Every structure is written in structure tokens, then in C-alpha cells.
């Protein structure tokens, strides 16, 4: 295998690894967004317990699903990641304000790390910027 073939093979492996890493938070966010649209009792109770009115659940679900779908589309994945970072930052702030404990605070951070990590692995140009490679 030539050096160029090795680089292409490594790039393909990174791309697929990035897809797998990205799939984990995407699945969670899609389910979370769908649950906000369906508004089962557990979602309503949890949202109200965190200090939000029930009326914000549906708009939050729409925003979450829209941002997640943008992230899933290769051409808009970076925009989706930026928007989801903001959304997850709000989740962290909510968990801190509600004093939900370390797991509640770190879970959205971990989702954000997985989102960006998967995107960096999938996108060579982004990898060059983030990792400062020439």
C-alpha cells in the first residue's frame, strides 16, 4: 500500500469513526426532541421541576430537532454543531441553577464533546482548523 493509499484509508476510517461517534448524541437528541413534541407526563413534570413553564416544551423540541437535523446534513453540520452547542450550554446552565448534581451538569457537556469530536473526525477541513495542522 502506497503512502497516498494509506492516507486515504486512514481518512476513510476516521470518517466512519466520526459517523459512529456522532450517531450516539444524535440518537439521544432526536429522542429527546421527539419526547418534547409528544409531551408525556414525565417530560412535563421534569421541565416544570427545572423551573420552566409547560408552554416552552414544544418550542424547545422544535428547536432541538431542527438543530439536530442541521447537524445530520453534511453541508450544514458545522452550523448544526454550533447551534447545538448553544442549546447544550443552556442545558448546563439549567442543571447548575437547579442544582442537579455532577452527572446532570456533565451530561450535556459530554454530548457536546461527542458532537464536535464526531464532526472533527468526519470533516478533514475542520480537523485541519481545530487541530492546527498545516
C-alpha positions in Angstrom: 0.0 0.0 0.0 1.5 3.3 -1.0 1.7 6.3 1.3 -1.2 8.0 -0.5 -3.4 4.9 -0.3 -2.6 4.7 3.4 -3.7 8.3 3.9 -6.9 7.7 2.0 -7.6 4.5 4.0 -6.9 6.3 7.3 -9.1 9.2 6.2 -12.0 6.8 5.4 -11.5 5.1 8.8 -11.6 8.4 10.6 -14.7 9.5 8.6 -16.6 6.3 9.6 -15.4 6.6 13.2 -16.7 10.1 13.2 -20.1 8.9 11.9 -20.3 6.4 14.7 -19.2 8.9 17.4 -21.7 11.4 16.0 -24.6 8.9 16.0 -24.6 8.5 19.7 -25.5 12.0 20.7 -27.7 12.4 17.6 -29.9 9.4 18.6 -30.2 10.8 22.1 -31.1 14.3 20.9 -33.7 13.0 18.3 -35.4 11.0 21.1 -35.3 14.0 23.4 -36.7 16.3 20.8 -39.5 13.8 19.9 -40.3 13.4 23.6 -40.7 17.2 23.9 -43.1 17.1 20.9 -45.1 14.2 22.4 -45.1 15.8 25.9 -45.6 12.7 28.1 -46.2 13.4 31.7 -42.6 12.7 32.7 -41.3 15.4 30.3 -43.8 17.9 31.6 -43.1 17.2 35.3 -39.3 17.3 34.7 -39.5 20.6 32.8 -41.7 22.2 35.3 -39.4 20.9 38.2 -36.5 22.6 36.4 -38.3 25.9 36.6 -39.7 26.2 33.1 -43.3 26.7 32.1 -45.0 23.8 30.3 -45.6 26.2 27.3 -41.8 26.1 26.4 -41.6 22.3 25.9 -43.0 22.2 22.4 -40.8 25.2 21.1 -37.7 23.6 22.8 -38.5 20.3 21.0 -38.8 22.0 17.6 -35.6 23.9 18.1 -33.7 20.8 19.3 -35.0 18.7 16.3 -34.2 21.5 13.8 -30.6 21.9 15.1 -30.1 18.1 15.2 -31.3 17.7 11.6 -29.0 20.5 10.5 -26.1 18.7 12.3 -27.0 15.4 10.4 -26.8 17.1 7.0 -23.1 17.2 5.9 -23.4 20.6 4.2 -24.9 22.2 7.4 -23.2 20.0 10.0 -21.0 22.8 11.4 -23.9 25.2 11.7 -25.9 22.4 13.5 -23.0 21.8 15.8 -22.7 25.5 16.7 -26.5 25.7 17.4 -26.5 22.5 19.4 -23.5 23.8 21.4 -25.7 26.8 22.4 -28.6 24.6 23.2 -26.5 22.3 25.3 -24.9 25.3 27.1 -28.5 26.3 28.1 -29.0 22.7 29.4 -25.8 23.0 31.5 -26.9 26.4 32.9 -30.3 24.9 33.8 -28.8 22.0 35.5 -26.4 24.2 37.5 -29.2 26.6 38.5 -31.4 23.7 39.6 -28.5 22.1 41.5 -29.0 18.8 39.7 -25.6 17.3 40.6 -22.5 16.5 38.7 -24.0 14.0 36.2 -26.8 16.4 35.3 -24.2 19.1 34.6 -21.7 17.0 32.8 -24.1 15.0 30.6 -24.8 17.9 28.1 -21.0 18.7 28.1 -20.3 15.1 27.2 -22.9 15.3 24.4 -21.2 18.4 23.1 -17.8 16.8 23.1 -19.2 13.8 21.2 -20.9 16.0 18.7 -17.8 18.1 18.0 -15.4 15.1 18.2 -17.5 13.1 15.7 -17.7 16.2 13.4 -13.9 16.8 13.5 -13.3 13.1 12.7 -15.8 13.3 9.7 -14.5 16.6 8.3 -10.9 16.8 7.2 -11.1 20.6 6.7 -12.4 21.2 10.2 -9.8 18.8 11.6 -7.1 20.9 10.0 -8.5 24.1 11.6 -9.2 22.6 15.0 -6.0 20.6 15.3 -4.0 23.5 13.7 -2.4 21.2 11.2 -0.9 22.6 8.0 
